[in-house]
């Protein structure tokens, strides 16, 4: 499975670093969303949606937001005892609502900006 995360978001970067540490079986490949080298080969990726929510692809099927988070959780042995809770949050759509609220309130740091550039929030 490949996960595309917003590498302009400090919380997203921290989360993906944690995932890398906990992915004992190397089942998850992490890619930066705002890196053209990573996204040029991502056929089917919806860039607009991926900038708002975590994106993942497995066997050609794209998922975004909480569905991507759920895909990650089921691949990490440390969280296997919590999978039933995450599954209930998935089927009740409560997980998606909470995830979207957190995603909307995240802080984006435009790392592409330099002092001489006029930089606006993306």
N, C-alpha and C positions, 0 to 999 in steps of 0.2 A: 504494500500500500504506500502511496506517495501522498504527503500532506504539504499543502502550500499555505504558508503563514505570512502575515503582514510584517515584513521586516522593518517597518517604520513605527511599529507599536512595541513599546517597552514590555508591556505585559505579555504580548504574543511571543516575543523573543525569550522571555523568562520561562514561559510555559513550554516552548519547544526545547529549550535546554534541559528542562526537567524530563521531558519525554525521551530525549536522547539518552539520558542517564538511566531511565527505568526500562528502556527497550532492550532487555537482556537477550532476546532472540533475534535482534535486528530485523524486525518485521515492518518497521516504519522508516520510510525515507523522507527526510525533511527538506523542503525546497523553499527558497525565498520568493515571495510573490512579486516583489518589485525588482527582480533581477531578470533581465531579458534572456540571459543564458539558461535560466531555469524554466521560464514560461514559454519560450519559443517552441519547445517540443511538447507542450502540454495541449494536445489536441482535445478540443471539447471544453476547455476551461472557460468559464464565464468570468472575465476579469472584473467587471463591475460588482458582481455578487461576491467574488472572492476578496475584493478589497473591503467589503463590509463584514464578511464572515469567513471562518476557517474553511478551507476547501480541501477535499481529499478525493483521490481516484483509486479504485481497486477493480481490476479486470475490466477497465474501460467504463465503469459506472462512476459518475461524479456525484458527490454529496457535499452539502454546505452546512455550516453552523453546527447545531447540536448533533446532527446526524454524523458529521465528521468526528466530533468529540466522542460520540458513542463508539464509532469504529476504532478510535485510538484506545479507549478504555478496555475493550474486549481483547486487545492484543497485549496488554500489560499484565503479567501475572500478579503483580502487587495489588491490582484492583479487582481481581476476579471475584472476591467475596462481595464487592459492591455492584457487580453487574446487574443483579436483579433490581436494585434501586434505580440504576441508570435506565434499565429497560422500562420500568414503570413510568419514569419521567419521560421517556421517549413515547410510549403509547398514549399517555395522557396529554402530550404536547406541552406539559409544564416546563420540561427541560428546554424546549425551543424558546418559550417565552422568556425564561430567565436568561438564557444565552443571548438572545437578541437585545435585551436590556443592557447586559454587560458590554456587548459589542458596540452599541450605540454610544455608550458613555466612556469608551476607551480613549486614551490620549495618543494622538499621532504626532510623532516627531519627524518633521520632514528632513531626513538625513541627506537628501539630494541637494540641499541649499548650501550656498557658500556666501560669505559676507558681501561680495560684490553683486550677487544676484538679488533681485526682488523676489521674495519667497512668500507664497500664499499657502494657506492650509488646503490640503487636497482632500 
